[in-house]
């Protein structure tokens, strides 16, 4: 059985800023719609702050895996992982493409492992 592809999906400004103070660096409705469409029904890897900032992370069949050391409950179907290795092991138990959705540290750690980058 083949391993599901690992993809990074990121929007950034021309100067490569992805966010600041817990918010995206810009607001483009068509980009947001594209992002929502391409993450629907997928397993997502997100840092805790990204997860908390995105109310739709559990909507439309998304299966988020949140990287955090906090042991607070997460809303279903979200799952918690304490490391990238643990998150990837959890993600690979599900079907389809695995989407890394941020933040910066998670992008840095998974970029060398990625099969695809949606920019």
C-alpha positions in Angstrom: 0.0 0.0 0.0 1.4 3.4 -1.0 1.9 6.1 1.6 -0.4 9.1 1.3 1.3 12.2 -0.1 2.3 14.9 2.3 1.5 18.4 1.0 2.2 21.8 2.4 -0.5 24.4 1.6 0.3 28.0 2.4 -0.6 31.5 1.4 1.9 34.3 1.8 2.4 37.9 0.9 4.9 39.0 -1.7 7.5 39.4 1.1 6.8 35.8 2.3 4.8 36.8 5.4 2.2 34.1 6.3 0.7 35.7 9.4 1.2 38.1 12.2 -0.4 38.4 15.6 -2.5 35.3 15.1 -4.0 36.5 11.8 -3.3 36.0 8.1 -1.2 38.8 6.6 -4.0 39.6 4.0 -7.6 38.8 3.2 -8.5 37.5 -0.2 -11.9 35.8 -0.4 -11.0 33.8 -3.6 -7.8 32.5 -2.0 -9.7 31.5 1.2 -12.3 29.7 -0.9 -9.6 27.8 -2.8 -7.9 26.8 0.5 -11.2 25.7 2.0 -12.0 23.6 -1.2 -8.6 21.9 -1.3 -8.5 21.0 2.4 -12.1 19.7 2.6 -12.2 16.0 3.3 -8.5 15.8 4.1 -6.3 15.0 7.1 -4.7 18.3 8.2 -1.7 18.9 10.3 -1.9 22.2 12.2 -0.1 23.9 15.1 -2.3 24.7 18.1 -2.5 28.5 17.3 -3.5 27.8 13.6 -6.2 25.4 14.8 -7.6 27.9 17.3 -7.6 30.7 14.7 -9.5 28.6 12.1 -13.1 28.0 13.1 -13.6 25.7 10.0 -10.8 23.3 10.8 -13.3 20.5 11.7 -15.9 21.4 9.0 -16.4 19.8 5.6 -15.0 16.4 6.5 -11.6 17.7 7.6 -9.7 15.5 10.1 -7.3 17.9 11.9 -4.3 16.6 13.9 -3.2 19.4 16.2 0.4 19.6 17.3 0.5 20.7 20.9 1.9 19.7 24.2 -1.2 20.9 26.0 -3.6 18.2 27.2 -6.8 20.2 26.8 -9.7 18.5 25.0 -10.2 19.2 21.3 -13.5 19.2 19.5 -14.2 16.0 17.4 -12.8 14.9 15.0 -9.6 16.7 15.9 -6.8 14.7 17.5 -3.7 15.8 19.4 -0.1 14.9 18.7 3.0 16.0 20.7 5.4 15.8 17.8 5.6 15.8 14.0 6.5 12.1 14.0 3.4 11.3 16.1 1.2 13.5 13.9 2.4 11.8 10.7 1.9 8.4 12.2 -1.7 9.3 13.1 -2.3 11.0 9.7 -1.1 7.9 7.8 -3.8 5.8 9.4 -6.4 7.7 7.4 -7.1 8.0 3.7 -5.9 10.5 1.1 -3.5 13.4 0.9 -2.2 14.9 4.2 -2.2 18.7 4.2 0.1 20.7 6.4 -1.6 24.0 7.1 0.8 25.9 9.4 2.3 27.5 11.4 5.8 28.4 10.6 7.5 25.8 12.8 5.4 23.0 11.4 6.2 24.2 7.8 9.9 24.3 8.6 9.9 20.8 10.1 7.8 19.2 7.4 9.2 20.9 4.3 12.0 18.4 3.8 9.4 15.5 4.0 6.9 17.1 1.6 5.8 15.6 -1.7 4.0 18.8 -2.9 3.8 22.5 -2.1 0.6 24.5 -2.8 1.7 28.2 -2.7 
